[in-house]
């Protein structure tokens, strides 16, 4: 029985350890944060995460707060069914957007956690960029709603799992020298050069008197 209990304890501990889908290039200069079964809509959180991918941590934090204040919007590119058009989406090259407050709060919590991890590892917070952020669907929460004529329909929530890591990449890549542009020559000039080369070869091949 003790062996069974030990196996169950190890299994439970393995479930608690978060396994990320990707690894940063340099784990010493990266911070990670994740959340499982978060009670926020998957579709809204997916689009919000796509909007902050590639931003600095502090930049993403300010952007999410602006979204909550309706100063900026989250563009929707994939889940666009039933959305209305708004002028704030023009910045992103589209015309549909939303202001998902709950998704922003969930992502803000993860970003604050990542910033705390950066402080614990003595990393420069201003250089940390969100290079990976992923939102997966979690098991749906089952409820019920009562309809007319004694019927019952499903009334389910759509939670999600979120993971992200931010890393500081200090790679200075030298700019490549611009290739010299080849001068365009007309057909007449090329023909003249070819004829001149042929004449030179003929003169060189002729016997000297």
C-alpha positions as CSV (number, residue, x, y, z in Angstrom):
1,X,0.0,0.0,0.0
2,X,2.9,2.4,0.8
3,X,4.2,1.8,-2.7
4,X,0.9,2.7,-4.2
5,X,0.7,5.9,-2.1
6,X,4.2,6.8,-3.2
7,X,3.3,6.3,-6.9
8,X,0.2,8.5,-6.5
9,X,2.3,11.2,-4.8
10,X,4.9,11.2,-7.6
11,X,2.1,11.3,-10.2
12,X,0.5,14.2,-8.5
13,X,3.8,16.0,-8.3
14,X,4.5,15.4,-12.0
15,X,1.2,16.9,-12.8
16,X,2.1,20.0,-10.8
17,X,5.3,20.6,-12.7
18,X,4.5,22.7,-15.8
19,X,6.0,21.4,-19.0
20,X,6.4,24.1,-21.6
21,X,5.9,23.5,-25.3
22,X,9.2,25.4,-26.1
23,X,12.4,26.2,-24.4
24,X,14.2,29.6,-24.6
25,X,17.5,29.9,-26.3
26,X,19.3,31.0,-23.1
27,X,17.5,29.8,-20.0
28,X,19.7,32.0,-17.7
29,X,18.5,35.2,-19.4
30,X,14.8,34.2,-19.7
31,X,11.8,34.2,-17.4
32,X,8.7,32.0,-17.7
33,X,5.2,32.2,-16.4
34,X,2.1,30.0,-16.9
35,X,-1.4,29.4,-15.8
36,X,-3.7,26.4,-16.2
37,X,-7.5,26.2,-16.4
38,X,-7.9,30.0,-16.2
39,X,-11.5,31.0,-16.3
40,X,-11.3,33.3,-19.3
41,X,-12.6,32.9,-22.8
42,X,-10.2,31.0,-25.0
43,X,-10.9,32.9,-28.2
44,X,-10.5,36.4,-26.6
45,X,-7.4,35.3,-24.8
46,X,-5.9,33.8,-28.0
47,X,-6.2,37.1,-29.9
48,X,-5.0,39.2,-26.9
49,X,-1.9,37.0,-26.6
50,X,-1.2,37.3,-30.3
51,X,-1.3,41.1,-30.0
52,X,1.4,41.2,-27.3
53,X,3.7,38.7,-28.8
54,X,7.0,40.3,-29.6
55,X,6.5,43.2,-27.2
56,X,8.7,44.1,-24.2
57,X,7.2,43.0,-20.9
58,X,6.6,46.6,-19.7
59,X,5.3,47.6,-23.1
60,X,2.8,44.7,-23.1
61,X,1.8,45.7,-19.6
62,X,1.0,49.2,-20.6
63,X,-0.8,48.0,-23.7
64,X,-3.1,45.7,-21.7
65,X,-3.9,48.5,-19.3
66,X,-4.8,50.8,-22.3
67,X,-7.1,48.1,-23.6
68,X,-8.9,47.9,-20.3
69,X,-9.3,51.6,-20.4
70,X,-10.6,51.5,-24.0
71,X,-7.6,53.6,-25.2
72,X,-6.4,50.8,-27.5
73,X,-8.1,47.7,-28.8
74,X,-7.2,44.0,-29.4
75,X,-7.4,43.2,-33.1
76,X,-9.1,39.9,-34.1
77,X,-7.7,38.0,-37.1
78,X,-8.9,34.4,-36.5
79,X,-12.1,34.3,-34.5
80,X,-13.9,37.1,-36.2
81,X,-17.5,35.7,-36.3
82,X,-20.1,38.3,-35.3
83,X,-17.7,41.1,-34.5
84,X,-18.5,44.7,-35.3
85,X,-16.1,47.2,-36.9
86,X,-14.3,49.9,-35.0
87,X,-11.8,52.6,-36.0
88,X,-9.3,51.5,-33.3
89,X,-8.5,48.4,-35.4
90,X,-7.0,50.4,-38.2
91,X,-3.7,50.6,-36.4
92,X,-3.4,46.8,-36.9
93,X,-4.5,46.7,-40.5
94,X,-7.9,45.3,-39.9
95,X,-11.4,46.6,-38.9
96,X,-12.6,44.2,-36.2
97,X,-11.5,44.4,-32.6
98,X,-12.6,44.0,-29.0
99,X,-11.7,45.1,-25.5
100,X,-11.5,41.8,-23.5
101,X,-11.1,43.0,-19.9
102,X,-10.9,39.5,-18.2
103,X,-8.3,38.2,-20.7
104,X,-6.2,41.3,-20.1
105,X,-6.4,40.8,-16.4
106,X,-5.3,37.2,-16.7
107,X,-2.3,38.1,-19.0
108,X,-1.4,41.0,-16.7
109,X,-1.1,38.6,-13.8
110,X,1.3,36.4,-15.8
111,X,3.3,39.4,-16.9
112,X,3.6,40.6,-13.3
113,X,4.8,37.1,-12.3
114,X,7.4,37.2,-15.1
115,X,8.6,40.6,-14.0
116,X,8.9,39.3,-10.4
117,X,10.9,36.3,-11.7
118,X,13.2,38.7,-13.6
119,X,13.8,40.7,-10.4
120,X,14.6,37.5,-8.6
121,X,17.2,36.5,-11.3
122,X,18.6,40.1,-11.4
123,X,17.7,40.6,-15.1
124,X,17.2,43.9,-16.8
125,X,13.4,44.1,-17.1
126,X,13.6,46.6,-20.0
127,X,15.3,44.1,-22.3
128,X,12.9,41.2,-21.8
129,X,10.9,40.5,-24.9
130,X,7.9,38.1,-25.1
131,X,9.3,35.6,-27.6
132,X,6.8,32.9,-26.9
133,X,3.2,33.0,-25.7
134,X,0.7,30.2,-26.3
135,X,-2.9,29.8,-25.4
136,X,-4.5,26.3,-25.4
137,X,-8.1,25.2,-24.8
138,X,-8.7,23.7,-21.4
139,X,-11.5,21.2,-20.5
140,X,-14.8,22.9,-20.7
141,X,-16.8,23.6,-17.5
142,X,-20.2,21.9,-17.7
143,X,-23.3,23.7,-16.5
144,X,-26.9,23.6,-17.6
145,X,-29.6,26.1,-18.6
146,X,-33.3,25.5,-18.6
147,X,-35.3,26.0,-21.7
148,X,-39.0,26.0,-22.6
149,X,-41.2,22.9,-22.6
150,X,-39.0,21.2,-19.9
151,X,-35.9,21.0,-21.9
152,X,-32.3,21.4,-20.7
153,X,-29.4,22.6,-22.8
154,X,-25.6,22.6,-22.1
155,X,-24.2,25.9,-20.8
156,X,-20.5,25.4,-20.9
157,X,-17.5,27.7,-20.2
158,X,-14.4,27.8,-22.3
159,X,-11.3,28.2,-20.1
160,X,-7.7,28.0,-21.3
161,X,-4.1,27.3,-20.4
162,X,-1.6,30.1,-21.0
163,X,2.2,29.9,-21.1
164,X,4.8,32.5,-22.0
165,X,8.5,33.2,-21.7
166,X,10.5,36.4,-22.2
167,X,14.2,36.6,-22.8
168,X,16.8,39.2,-23.4
169,X,18.7,38.6,-26.6
170,X,21.9,40.7,-26.9
171,X,23.0,39.7,-30.4
172,X,24.6,42.6,-32.3
173,X,24.4,41.6,-36.0
174,X,26.5,43.7,-38.3
175,X,24.8,45.2,-41.2
176,X,25.8,43.5,-44.5
177,X,27.4,45.8,-47.1
178,X,25.0,46.7,-49.9
179,X,25.9,44.9,-53.1
180,X,27.2,47.1,-55.9
181,X,24.5,47.7,-58.5
182,X,25.4,46.4,-61.9
183,X,25.2,49.1,-64.5
184,X,22.6,48.4,-67.1
185,X,23.9,48.6,-70.6
186,X,21.9,48.8,-73.7
187,X,21.8,46.2,-76.4
188,X,23.7,48.5,-78.8
189,X,26.6,49.0,-76.2
190,X,26.8,45.2,-75.6
191,X,26.9,44.5,-79.4
192,X,29.6,47.1,-79.8
193,X,31.7,45.4,-77.0
194,X,31.2,42.0,-78.5
195,X,32.2,43.2,-82.0
196,X,35.2,45.0,-80.5
197,X,36.3,41.8,-78.7
198,X,35.9,39.8,-81.9
199,X,38.0,42.3,-83.9
200,X,40.7,42.3,-81.3
201,X,40.9,38.5,-81.4
202,X,41.0,38.6,-85.2
203,X,43.9,41.1,-85.2
204,X,45.8,39.0,-82.7
205,X,45.3,35.8,-84.7
206,X,46.4,37.4,-88.0
207,X,50.1,36.6,-89.1
208,X,52.4,39.5,-88.8
209,X,54.2,40.6,-92.0
